[in-house]
Amino acid sequence: MTTATDAGGLRDALGLLKDREQVARRLLDSSARHSFDPDKELDWDAPFEEGKWFWPPELVSLYGTPLWRRMSEEQRMDLARREAASLASIGVWFEVILIQLLVRHIYDKPMDSLHVRYALTEIEDECRHSKMFTRFIAKTGVRPYPVTRLHHNLARVLKTVSTTPGSFTATLLGEEILDWMQRLTFPDERVQPLVRGITRIHVVEEARHVRYAREELRRQMVSCPRWEAELTRVSSGESARVMSVSFVNPQVYTDVGLDRREALAQVKASPHRREVMQTAAKRLTDFLDEIGVLRGVGRRLWVSSGLLAR
């Protein structure tokens, strides 16, 4: 639940909102201390290590299914490699969307504000991340795994018509689920050193992006008109549905010699996969629930996506 302004400023169910410029100043200070150039930080010339995973096996979509148990270890590791490339592909797609949404957000904001300066800093981060992901895909030796044409064009519509709170909700959806998985990946010594390095950089820098988006979404949900809040609830649910089905490109199953329909059916029926995705989304869904985003039709869409338990 949100309330009107308090004597000290805007307030919602989580308490008093921080001053926008104060938040931006802290994020800019953090950026100055903890920003990375992946071209210099990571050893791109080192060969991949034999017997190392490209993604923790427990996070591979088919893990624990009957099909997984029938697969050879070589097939499992190849699937992990391709799913890592698929995640990097969707990461580039999503970050290109995010960059455009951020540019839209600051278009009418005072150009001398710290809020705008931090947004431009985040855009720099996202450009480096996208370059890092494209370089990783090339090094894996597999082709990129783009989203479907339908979802590609749905995102084109989103970039055009999204409300400001809708944009920040979509931002958090793309960032927080993958962030949870990457926090399990970078300390995992079973995983390729390059993948661990990529996920470490992404986790450190995305923490700032999440803070910026959360603070701004709270502000927007308190201050936006009712119609905009309702549209945000519906659009966030639809974004969750698209994200859940785009997370892994089904072509990865064909490319490792599996029957795509059987693989998709087993992923959909997998209690382990459902638990992984809902756990990855829980920090976000708890936050969205508290600030009033998960209501009505929007909540039902989130449940249908599989990212929110009934």
Secondary structure, 3 states (H helix, E strand, C coil): CECCCECCECEECCEECCCHHHHHHHHHHHHHHCCCCHHHHCCCCCCCCCCCECCCHHHCCCCCCHHHHHCCHHHHHHHHHHHHHHHHHHHHHHHHHHHHHHHHHHCCCCCCCHHHHHHHHHHHHHHHHHHHHHHHHHHHCCCCCCCCHHHHHHHHHHHHHCCHHHHHHHHHHHHHHHHHHHHHHCCCCCECHHHHHHHHHHHHHHHHHHHHHHHHHHHHHHHCCHHHHHHHHHHHHHHHHHHHHHCCCCHHHHHCCCCHHHHHHHHHHCHHHHHHHHHHHHHHHHHHHHCCCCCHHHHHHHHHHCCCCC
